[in-house]
Amino acid sequence: MKPLPANKAIDNYFFEVRCKLLDIAAALDRINRGEDAGEILANDPRLDKIAKALEVLHDQSGGRAERIQQIFSLDYDPSWEKPKPRY
């Protein structure tokens, strides 16, 4: 499958990306306004993951979706229970 030309991709996705970035900014603002924001911001590893993901977004080298997925994924553990089929 041939990728879209860059100008067509930006035409197609600009408003969607803008909306998602505004959603992220609003969510982070809500976290910062919380009573316990200082404690949460200093101690919650989820915010570290968000910060790392934002760094990946800024990186122009490509593969951003995969790299961000890896940030939020658990490392594989061979002892995980295998899923059972549903009948």
Backbone torsions as a table, in degrees:
resi	resn	phi	psi	omega
1	MET	NA	131.4	-177.8
2	LYS	-84.1	130.6	178.9
3	PRO	-66.9	154.9	175.2
4	LEU	-64.6	147.0	169.7
5	PRO	-61.2	148.8	-175.4
6	ALA	-56.2	-42.1	-178.2
7	ASN	-66.6	-34.0	177.1
8	LYS	-70.6	-39.9	179.0
9	ALA	-63.1	-44.0	179.8
10	ILE	-67.3	-37.7	175.5
11	ASP	-60.4	-42.0	-176.4
12	ASN	-75.1	-33.5	-168.3
13	TYR	-115.1	-4.3	-174.8
14	PHE	-55.9	-51.4	-175.8
15	PHE	-67.7	-35.0	176.6
16	GLU	-64.9	-44.4	178.9
17	VAL	-64.7	-44.8	178.8
18	ARG	-57.0	-44.3	-179.8
19	CYS	-61.4	-45.1	-178.7
20	LYS	-66.9	-38.3	177.7
21	LEU	-65.8	-39.4	176.2
22	LEU	-64.5	-38.1	175.7
23	ASP	-60.4	-45.2	179.5
24	ILE	-63.3	-46.6	179.6
25	ALA	-59.2	-43.0	180.0
26	ALA	-64.9	-41.7	179.0
27	ALA	-63.5	-43.1	178.9
28	LEU	-66.3	-37.0	175.2
29	ASP	-62.0	-41.4	178.5
30	ARG	-62.8	-40.4	177.9
31	ILE	-62.7	-46.2	-178.2
32	ASN	-63.7	-29.5	-179.4
33	ARG	-80.7	-9.4	-178.5
34	GLY	-63.3	151.6	-179.4
35	GLU	-55.3	-39.5	-175.3
36	ASP	-101.6	28.2	-173.8
37	ALA	-57.7	-42.4	-178.7
38	GLY	-59.2	-46.0	179.7
39	GLU	-66.4	-45.2	-179.0
40	ILE	-64.4	-47.4	-177.4
41	LEU	-61.8	-31.2	-178.1
42	ALA	-84.0	-25.3	-168.6
43	ASN	-121.1	-5.4	-174.3
44	ASP	-95.3	115.1	-177.7
45	PRO	-64.8	-19.5	177.8
46	ARG	-65.0	-36.4	178.1
47	LEU	-68.4	-32.3	174.2
48	ASP	-62.4	-40.9	178.6
49	LYS	-65.0	-41.2	177.4
50	ILE	-61.4	-44.7	179.8
51	ALA	-61.4	-42.5	178.0
52	LYS	-63.4	-40.2	179.0
53	ALA	-64.1	-39.9	177.9
54	LEU	-64.6	-35.6	175.2
55	GLU	-63.0	-42.1	178.8
56	VAL	-61.8	-40.7	178.8
57	LEU	-58.9	-33.8	-178.4
58	HIS	-76.1	-21.6	-178.5
59	ASP	-76.7	127.0	-175.5
60	GLN	-89.5	4.3	-172.0
61	SER	-76.5	-5.2	177.2
62	GLY	93.2	173.8	-179.7
63	GLY	65.9	25.0	-174.8
64	ARG	-64.9	-41.1	-178.5
65	ALA	-60.1	-45.1	179.8
66	GLU	-64.9	-43.5	-179.1
67	ARG	-65.0	-38.2	177.9
68	ILE	-69.1	-39.3	176.5
69	GLN	-58.7	-40.3	179.1
70	GLN	-64.5	-36.4	178.6
71	ILE	-59.8	-40.5	-175.1
72	PHE	-93.1	0.9	-178.2
73	SER	-98.2	151.8	172.6
74	LEU	-78.6	147.6	171.7
75	ASP	-65.6	146.1	-179.6
76	TYR	-61.8	136.5	177.0
77	ASP	-124.1	112.3	-177.5
78	PRO	-62.5	-13.9	-179.9
79	SER	-87.8	0.4	176.9
80	TRP	-58.9	142.2	177.9
81	GLU	-69.9	135.1	179.7
82	LYS	-74.0	141.1	178.9
83	PRO	-64.8	144.8	179.2
84	LYS	-97.9	140.0	180.0
85	PRO	-66.8	146.1	175.0
86	ARG	-92.1	141.6	-179.3
87	TYR	-110.7	NA	NA
